[in-house]
């Protein structure tokens, strides 16, 4: 039971910090925080993701490219363009090229992401990853009561890519759509606890600057609830955040989503967050 609890807690915390810090803050700046708070969450993201820690710059650039070229041949991770394994390999190679600055990047995708050399480079390499892996293995050796529990161990080493693969594949393959769009984005789950709201991809591609990925009464975004709590206690500033809206209308006997009468405010940011 201890190992299952450890696995579940590590899964949820890893995807929470990937969603909140790397995605919603680092790639989009859907809300703001002080430099001190940013450093605090940077350290927590590194510590919680452990061996699968994702470089914020590489993550942000790749994600902005995904929004700009969603489900086209230039999308760095589209299940419309590749099968699952090919998509994951393309994501891996492009992420590595961005992390090590081996390829040129369009100016519109640069800037506005957290950077901290000691964690992103010095402590973000193989040495730290091996150390984290040894720690996890020691926990399994101490608390695993059955051999099959060790099958969960490799997942800890790759939680960042595992979560990304789930979101990128199912979020553009299976589910329902609240909004028409030129890509294949979908909402895969109604109550998205598995990936902390990240599987509301259709909503997110419509409202790229909104920290709340849920728009309808039956949708729940746990990641946003955490962000909202941090806003209430003054750690995050959501005063200029975009507000996603669901405004249904009846046309020819069917319900469709319509554009809001006024465009919501876009969060001012030092660089384009949606690649536009």
DODRENMI-77624 format. One record per residue (C-alpha): residue in three letters; y, z, x. Coordinates in steps of 0.02 Angstrom, whole numbers, padded with zeros to 5 digits, always signed. Layout:
// DODRENMI-77624
AlaYZX;...
// end
This chain:
// DODRENMI-77624
Unk+00000+00000+00000;Unk+00121+00040+00143;Unk+00103-00135+00215;Unk+00131-00218+00046;Unk+00289-00114+00022;Unk+00347-00160+00197;Unk+00315-00344+00163;Unk+00405-00341-00005;Unk+00557-00247+00062;Unk+00570-00360+00214;Unk+00556-00516+00105;Unk+00692-00459-00015;Unk+00814-00395+00117;Unk+00792-00551+00223;Unk+00829-00671+00081;Unk+00973-00560+00020;Unk+01064-00567+00186;Unk+01025-00750+00210;Unk+01098-00786+00039;Unk+01248-00671+00045;Unk+01302-00678+00228;Unk+01241-00845+00294;Unk+01255-00949+00135;Unk+01386-00884+00017;Unk+01500-00810+00150;Unk+01463-00908+00309;Unk+01440-01083+00239;Unk+01554-01073+00086;Unk+01673-00925+00106;Unk+01655-00891-00080;Unk+01731-00720-00045;Unk+01817-00638+00103;Unk+01796-00478+00202;Unk+01878-00392+00350;Unk+01826-00435+00527;Unk+01748-00263+00544;Unk+01644-00289+00387;Unk+01595-00463+00447;Unk+01531-00391+00611;Unk+01433-00257+00516;Unk+01346-00386+00406;Unk+01319-00499+00556;Unk+01221-00361+00644;Unk+01124-00319+00486;Unk+01076-00502+00459;Unk+01015-00515+00639;Unk+00916-00353+00626;Unk+00839-00389+00456;Unk+00793-00570+00487;Unk+00723-00521+00657;Unk+00623-00662+00737;Unk+00679-00787+00604;Unk+00866-00749+00626;Unk+00966-00905+00586;Unk+01119-00952+00688;Unk+01270-00944+00568;Unk+01356-01098+00641;Unk+01202-01208+00633;Unk+01160-01143+00460;Unk+01336-01173+00392;Unk+01351-01349+00462;Unk+01180-01400+00399;Unk+01215-01329+00227;Unk+01384-01417+00214;Unk+01297-01579+00260;Unk+01171-01545+00123;Unk+01310-01531-00006;Unk+01400-01685+00058;Unk+01244-01794+00063;Unk+01134-01707-00066;Unk+00969-01800-00092;Unk+01027-01954+00002;Unk+00948-02014+00166;Unk+01080-01916+00263;Unk+01033-01751+00180;Unk+00956-01639+00316;Unk+00828-01567+00193;Unk+00792-01663+00035;Unk+00622-01664-00054;Unk+00678-01824-00138;Unk+00680-01911+00031;Unk+00528-01831+00114;Unk+00369-01739+00076;Unk+00367-01551+00104;Unk+00303-01550+00283;Unk+00417-01694+00334;Unk+00565-01605+00254;Unk+00527-01444+00347;Unk+00508-01535+00513;Unk+00672-01629+00488;Unk+00758-01465+00446;Unk+00685-01382+00601;Unk+00736-01520+00722;Unk+00911-01540+00651;Unk+00940-01352+00649;Unk+00885-01341+00832;Unk+01000-01485+00880;Unk+01147-01400+00793;Unk+01108-01229+00865;Unk+01103-01296+01043;Unk+01250-01415+01012;Unk+01149-01569+01058;Unk+01221-01683+00923;Unk+01399-01725+00870;Unk+01463-01646+00708;Unk+01591-01718+00588;Unk+01753-01618+00600;Unk+01750-01581+00413;Unk+01591-01477+00434;Unk+01657-01370+00576;Unk+01745-01201+00569;Unk+01755-01051+00455;Unk+01584-00979+00496;Unk+01546-00813+00583;Unk+01517-00825+00771;Unk+01461-00688+00890;Unk+01388-00748+01054;Unk+01289-00592+01096;Unk+01187-00605+00935;Unk+01190-00793+00908;Unk+01138-00838+01085;Unk+01090-00690+01197;Unk+00995-00593+01063;Unk+00953-00744+00957;Unk+00821-00819+01071;Unk+00636-00804+01108;Unk+00648-00637+01198;Unk+00717-00546+01047;Unk+00597-00639+00931;Unk+00447-00581+01033;Unk+00514-00403+01029;Unk+00531-00405+00840;Unk+00358-00479+00823;Unk+00284-00341+00930;Unk+00368-00210+00822;Unk+00300-00287+00661;Unk+00126-00299+00737;Unk+00133-00115+00785;Unk+00177-00071+00605;Unk+00029-00172+00543;Unk-00087-00093+00671;Unk-00032+00080+00614;Unk-00034+00056+00426;Unk-00145-00092+00380;Unk-00301-00029+00290;Unk-00388-00197+00266;Unk-00406-00348+00379;Unk-00333-00468+00251;Unk-00165-00379+00259;Unk-00142-00455+00432;Unk-00130-00625+00347;Unk+00045-00571+00292;Unk+00101-00538+00471;Unk+00146-00720+00518;Unk+00260-00733+00366;Unk+00373-00598+00438;Unk+00400-00707+00591;Unk+00466-00854+00489;Unk+00549-00778+00336;Unk+00711-00875+00359;Unk+00626-01047+00361;Unk+00504-00991+00224;Unk+00647-00946+00107;Unk+00740-01106+00151;Unk+00586-01211+00117;Unk+00558-01131-00053;Unk+00739-01156-00106;Unk+00759-01332-00039;Unk+00595-01393-00112;Unk+00586-01311-00284;Unk+00775-01313-00307;Unk+00774-01503-00301;Unk+00602-01535-00376;Unk+00560-01422-00522;Unk+00657-01340-00662;Unk+00795-01373-00787;Unk+00972-01438-00771;Unk+01130-01367-00848;Unk+01240-01504-00775;Unk+01220-01688-00742;Unk+01245-01735-00559;Unk+01213-01874-00436;Unk+01080-01770-00346;Unk+00916-01696-00407;Unk+00968-01513-00404;Unk+00879-01401-00530;Unk+00870-01220-00585;Unk+00692-01166-00548;Unk+00692-00988-00614;Unk+00780-00896-00755;Unk+00773-00725-00671;Unk+00777-00768-00487;Unk+00720-00612-00395;Unk+00610-00712-00275;Unk+00758-00788-00182;Unk+00905-00680-00241;Unk+00981-00814-00352;Unk+00962-00960-00232;Unk+00850-01057-00351;Unk+00996-01089-00470;Unk+01027-01247-00368;Unk+01094-01354-00509;Unk+01224-01223-00552;Unk+01269-01202-00369;Unk+01292-01387-00338;Unk+01409-01394-00488;Unk+01511-01240-00439;Unk+01499-01242-00249;Unk+01630-01108-00222;Unk+01571-00984-00353;Unk+01482-00828-00284;Unk+01389-00814-00450;Unk+01250-00943-00461;Unk+01206-00896-00641;Unk+01309-00970-00782;Unk+01210-00944-00943;Unk+01173-00783-01037;Unk+00987-00787-00997;Unk+01014-00819-00809;Unk+01028-00677-00684;Unk+01082-00693-00502;Unk+01034-00533-00405;Unk+01129-00590-00250;Unk+01290-00597-00350;Unk+01260-00422-00417;Unk+01257-00360-00237;Unk+01416-00458-00199;Unk+01497-00388-00355;Unk+01452-00210-00302;Unk+01527-00240-00130;Unk+01683-00304-00217;Unk+01696-00150-00326;Unk+01691-00034-00175;Unk+01818-00140-00081;Unk+01706-00215+00054;Unk+01715-00394-00013;Unk+01870-00476-00087;Unk+01829-00586-00237;Unk+02008-00600-00302;Unk+02020-00787-00265;Unk+01838-00832-00295;Unk+01794-00980-00404;Unk+01724-00934-00575;Unk+01576-01036-00636;Unk+01582-01072-00822;Unk+01459-01127-00954;Unk+01547-01212-01100;Unk+01422-01292-01219;Unk+01469-01417-01353;Unk+01372-01506-01489;Unk+01371-01695-01474;Unk+01262-01800-01590;Unk+01159-01648-01633;Unk+01120-01594-01455;Unk+01196-01466-01340;Unk+01272-01525-01177;Unk+01377-01446-01042;Unk+01558-01501-01039;Unk+01692-01482-00910;Unk+01805-01329-00925;Unk+01978-01364-00994;Unk+02056-01302-00832;Unk+01982-01315-00659;Unk+01946-01143-00587;Unk+02037-01089-00431;Unk+01956-01144-00268;Unk+01947-01012-00133;Unk+02064-01054+00009;Unk+01963-01075+00168;Unk+01990-01134+00347;Unk+01870-01279+00326;Unk+01792-01383+00187;Unk+01647-01288+00113;Unk+01565-01425+00012;Unk+01587-01565+00135;Unk+01724-01644+00033;
// end
